[in-house]
Amino acid sequence: MGYPVDMNNPWYHGSPEVIDVLHEGSTITQWKELAKAFAKKPKLLSYNKIFGRIFHTGIRKGFLYVVDEPLIMDVDIYQHPNTTMDKGVEFLTKKPLKLRRV
């Protein structure tokens, strides 16, 4: 099972830091609520289904960002090879990407 990626949909990143560029090797997702949860830097995170409820232990204040440039699969980003999440949920960046705080 997995999530069908639509390259026309927004890509999100969550961080407790104020940033405007995402470094190569960072994680992004099209699941907005997941990015919000990761912004809180949880030690544990789980969900019962894609776009379902997310459970996490994060307590830090965090910021939600959207990637502010077009992306090409396998050129700019790729499926996280070691994720414990469903296919299509978590991706890694291959280069620095411009961000915009939401």
C-alpha positions as MATLAB code, in Angstrom:
seq = 'MGYPVDMNNPWYHGSPEVIDVLHEGSTITQWKELAKAFAKKPKLLSYNKIFGRIFHTGIRKGFLYVVDEPLIMDVDIYQHPNTTMDKGVEFLTKKPLKLRRV';
ca = [
       0.000    0.000    0.000;
       1.124    3.553   -0.515;
       0.190    7.104   -1.282;
       0.040    8.180   -4.936;
       2.309   11.189   -5.316;
       1.046   14.096   -7.428;
       3.951   16.363   -8.355;
       1.488   19.255   -8.811;
       0.514   19.163   -5.119;
       2.498   21.144   -2.526;
       5.504   19.653   -0.745;
       5.936   20.420    2.972;
       8.716   20.454    5.528;
       8.373   21.022    9.262;
      11.119   22.454   11.454;
      11.492   24.128   14.850;
      13.980   26.505   13.175;
      13.341   29.591   11.054;
      14.839   28.739    7.652;
      14.443   29.779    4.025;
      16.491   27.046    2.328;
      16.166   23.326    2.912;
      19.466   21.447    2.827;
      20.208   18.463    0.600;
      19.195   15.225    2.340;
      16.258   16.783    4.218;
      12.815   15.193    4.352;
       9.696   16.502    2.661;
       6.150   15.189    2.331;
       2.860   16.034    0.669;
       1.072   15.194    3.947;
       0.741   18.619    5.582;
      -0.184   17.296    9.047;
       2.839   14.995    9.056;
       5.158   17.924    8.339;
       3.511   19.846   11.197;
       4.136   16.909   13.538;
       7.792   16.615   12.477;
       8.221   20.356   13.127;
       7.814   19.559   16.835;
      10.821   17.152   16.704;
       9.138   14.090   18.239;
      11.178   11.140   19.436;
       8.244    8.862   18.578;
       5.687    9.264   15.801;
       3.068    6.903   14.387;
      -0.163    6.913   12.415;
      -2.844    4.308   11.767;
      -3.393    5.171    8.081;
      -2.239    7.777    5.579;
      -4.017   11.065    6.267;
      -5.357    9.547    9.484;
      -4.599   10.665   13.001;
      -0.920   11.175   13.862;
       0.392   10.327   17.316;
       3.691   11.860   18.436;
       5.714   12.928   21.464;
       6.918   16.278   20.101;
       6.471   19.331   22.319;
       8.644   21.988   20.674;
       7.149   24.917   18.837;
       7.522   24.347   15.124;
       7.067   25.995   11.761;
       5.462   24.664    8.600;
       7.120   25.359    5.246;
       6.166   24.705    1.646;
       8.784   24.093   -1.032;
       8.750   27.238   -3.147;
       9.995   25.868   -6.462;
       8.926   23.141   -8.898;
      10.291   19.658   -8.255;
      11.134   16.738  -10.521;
      11.028   13.217   -9.083;
      14.420   11.470   -9.038;
      16.137   14.711  -10.083;
      15.314   16.977   -7.123;
      13.793   14.461   -4.680;
      13.510   10.700   -4.204;
      11.567    8.220   -2.093;
      13.211    7.823    1.326;
      14.925    4.428    1.032;
      14.862    3.601    4.758;
      11.524    5.022    5.851;
       9.235    3.072    8.153;
       6.268    4.908    6.638;
       4.090    3.918    3.717;
       5.445    4.346    0.196;
       4.819    7.834   -1.143;
       4.809    9.568    2.252;
       8.419   10.543    2.964;
      10.977   11.847    0.450;
      14.546   13.143    0.614;
      15.937   16.155   -1.205;
      18.855   15.870   -3.628;
      19.730   19.560   -3.573;
      19.021   22.714   -1.537;
      15.436   23.899   -2.033;
      13.804   27.298   -1.498;
      11.153   27.336    1.233;
       8.284   29.624    2.142;
       6.850   29.656    5.660;
       3.133   28.876    5.722;
];
